[in-house]
Amino acid sequence: MSTTVETASSAVIVAIDGPSGTGKSSTSKAVAAALGLSYLDTGAQYRAITWWMLNNGIDVTSPAEIATAAAKPVIVSGTDPAAPTITVDGEDASGPIRTQEVTSKVSAVSAVPEVRTIITELQRTIAAGAVGGIVVEGRDIGTTVLPDADLKIFLTASPEARAARRSGEVKGSDLAATREALIKRDAADSGRKTSPLAKADDAVEVDTTELTLQQVIECVVTLVEEKRAAA
């Protein structure tokens, strides 16, 4: 009987939100792996639908065209934190969705309400099906997608720290240009009408500016374990 109780209490849904370059993906994957939880990168889903639209000749400057095409691609996300996968119409999209072209267009596609409705439903279905619990990372998880998540965390960092991290990920990138691109992306994500990037009222804010990745991971793992213990 004790096993059943233990399993039920450990099946936590963790929402991790925040802007680009705060360490969301690395932290979320590591926390999920450490605690035996599933993992979902919601940003990859928006990248996937953007990539599909670019590949299929959809005018991504036209919200009407985006809305009409939004339900066409079939996006499937694997939730193993050790090897997360994403396919579009059966094709592996994990590499192509990380191109600069997709990065520059994803905010515009993500802002279209029809896209958000479809992707949000997909995210909720995946979270509901994660029997052992799940870490879901994105920009509107705690506020819109999973407002009843057991634990909500909002990662922040200074624009300078975020730009340095992002530049480190992309070889040959210009630090100042990266910083400007991040600030522009923040404005687009925070200013959109549908599900903007925002910190939930009951989220725990973790400023990662002065922390190493390992320190951030340990901090979040502790928060999840405390939540599990209290359940």
PATIRO-519707 format. One line per 4 residues: number of its first residue (from 1); their letters; for each residue x, y, z of C-alpha. Coordinates in steps of 0.2 Angstrom, whole numbers, padded with zeros to 4 digits. Layout:
NUM> a> X/Y/Z  ...
end
This chain:
1> mstt> 0000/0000/0000  0014/0012/0004  0021/0010/-0013  0004/0017/-0021
5> veta> 0005/0032/-0009  0023/0035/-0014  0020/0034/-0032  0005/0046/-0031
9> ssav> 0015/0059/-0021  0030/0058/-0033  0019/0060/-0049  0022/0079/-0049
13> ivai> 0019/0091/-0063  0033/0104/-0064  0031/0120/-0074  0047/0129/-0079
17> dgps> 0045/0145/-0088  0057/0160/-0092  0065/0169/-0107  0078/0162/-0119
21> gtgk> 0096/0159/-0112  0091/0157/-0093  0096/0138/-0094  0078/0132/-0095
25> ssts> 0081/0117/-0106  0097/0111/-0098  0089/0113/-0081  0073/0105/-0085
29> kava> 0081/0090/-0094  0093/0087/-0079  0080/0089/-0066  0068/0077/-0075
33> aalg> 0082/0064/-0077  0088/0065/-0059  0070/0063/-0052  0064/0050/-0065
37> lsyl> 0051/0062/-0073  0046/0064/-0091  0051/0080/-0100  0043/0091/-0112
41> dtga> 0051/0105/-0122  0036/0116/-0128  0047/0128/-0137  0053/0114/-0148
45> qyra> 0034/0111/-0153  0032/0129/-0158  0049/0128/-0168  0042/0112/-0176
49> itww> 0026/0120/-0183  0036/0135/-0188  0049/0124/-0198  0034/0115/-0206
53> mlnn> 0026/0131/-0212  0043/0137/-0219  0045/0121/-0228  0027/0121/-0235
57> gidv> 0027/0138/-0242  0016/0146/-0229  0018/0165/-0228  0024/0167/-0210
61> tspa> 0021/0186/-0210  0002/0182/-0213  -0007/0177/-0197  -0022/0172/-0208
65> eiat> -0011/0159/-0218  -0003/0153/-0202  -0020/0150/-0194  -0027/0141/-0209
69> aaak> -0012/0129/-0209  -0010/0127/-0191  -0019/0110/-0189  -0011/0102/-0204
73> pviv> 0006/0096/-0197  0007/0081/-0185  0019/0084/-0171  0025/0070/-0160
77> sgtd> 0036/0074/-0145  0046/0061/-0136  0047/0064/-0117  0063/0054/-0112
81> paap> 0074/0068/-0104  0090/0058/-0109  0085/0058/-0127  0070/0070/-0131
85> titv> 0064/0068/-0149  0052/0078/-0160  0045/0073/-0177  0034/0082/-0189
89> dged> 0023/0071/-0200  0035/0056/-0195  0051/0066/-0200  0064/0069/-0187
93> asgp> 0064/0088/-0184  0076/0089/-0169  0090/0097/-0180  0081/0107/-0193
97> irtq> 0071/0117/-0180  0086/0124/-0172  0091/0134/-0187  0093/0153/-0187
101> evts> 0079/0155/-0199  0067/0146/-0188  0073/0155/-0173  0069/0172/-0181
105> kvsa> 0052/0167/-0186  0045/0157/-0171  0039/0172/-0161  0028/0177/-0176
109> vsav> 0020/0160/-0178  0018/0157/-0160  0009/0173/-0158  -0006/0167/-0169
113> pevr> -0020/0161/-0157  -0025/0146/-0168  -0007/0139/-0166  -0007/0142/-0148
117> tiit> -0024/0133/-0146  -0018/0118/-0155  -0001/0117/-0147  -0008/0120/-0129
121> elqr> -0020/0105/-0131  -0006/0094/-0137  0005/0099/-0122  -0010/0096/-0110
125> tiaa> -0013/0079/-0117  0006/0074/-0115  0006/0081/-0097  -0010/0072/-0092
129> gavg> -0002/0055/-0100  0014/0056/-0090  0010/0043/-0076  0025/0046/-0066
133> givv> 0025/0065/-0067  0033/0077/-0079  0044/0093/-0081  0037/0105/-0094
137> egrd> 0047/0120/-0100  0041/0135/-0109  0035/0153/-0108  0017/0151/-0103
141> igtt> 0016/0134/-0094  0012/0140/-0077  0001/0154/-0082  -0009/0146/-0097
145> vlpd> -0005/0128/-0101  -0004/0120/-0084  -0011/0133/-0072  -0014/0119/-0059
149> adlk> 0004/0112/-0060  0011/0106/-0043  0026/0117/-0044  0029/0132/-0055
153> iflt> 0047/0139/-0057  0052/0155/-0067  0070/0156/-0072  0077/0173/-0075
157> aspe> 0095/0180/-0079  0102/0197/-0084  0102/0200/-0103  0121/0200/-0103
161> araa> 0122/0183/-0095  0109/0176/-0106  0118/0183/-0122  0134/0175/-0116
165> rrsg> 0126/0158/-0114  0117/0159/-0130  0133/0165/-0139  0143/0150/-0132
169> evkg> 0130/0138/-0139  0131/0146/-0157  0149/0146/-0164  0154/0163/-0171
173> sdla> 0139/0173/-0165  0141/0191/-0161  0138/0194/-0142  0130/0212/-0144
177> atre> 0119/0205/-0159  0114/0190/-0148  0109/0202/-0134  0099/0213/-0145
181> alik> 0090/0197/-0153  0086/0191/-0135  0078/0208/-0130  0068/0208/-0146
185> rdaa> 0062/0191/-0143  0057/0195/-0125  0047/0210/-0131  0038/0199/-0144
189> dsgr> 0034/0185/-0132  0029/0196/-0117  0019/0208/-0128  0009/0195/-0138
193> ktsp> -0010/0195/-0134  -0012/0176/-0133  -0003/0168/-0118  0012/0180/-0116
197> laka> 0028/0176/-0107  0024/0180/-0089  0028/0174/-0072  0013/0165/-0063
201> ddav> 0008/0173/-0046  0013/0157/-0037  0029/0153/-0046  0046/0152/-0037
205> evdt> 0058/0164/-0046  0076/0158/-0048  0088/0171/-0054  0102/0161/-0063
209> telt> 0114/0176/-0067  0127/0172/-0054  0123/0153/-0053  0132/0138/-0062
213> lqqv> 0120/0126/-0071  0124/0113/-0058  0118/0125/-0044  0102/0129/-0054
217> iecv> 0099/0111/-0056  0102/0107/-0037  0090/0122/-0033  0076/0116/-0043
221> vtlv> 0078/0097/-0038  0077/0103/-0020  0061/0113/-0024  0053/0097/-0032
225> eekr> 0058/0086/-0018  0051/0098/-0005  0035/0098/-0015  0034/0079/-0016
229> aaa> 0037/0078/0003  0023/0089/0006  0011/0080/-0005
end
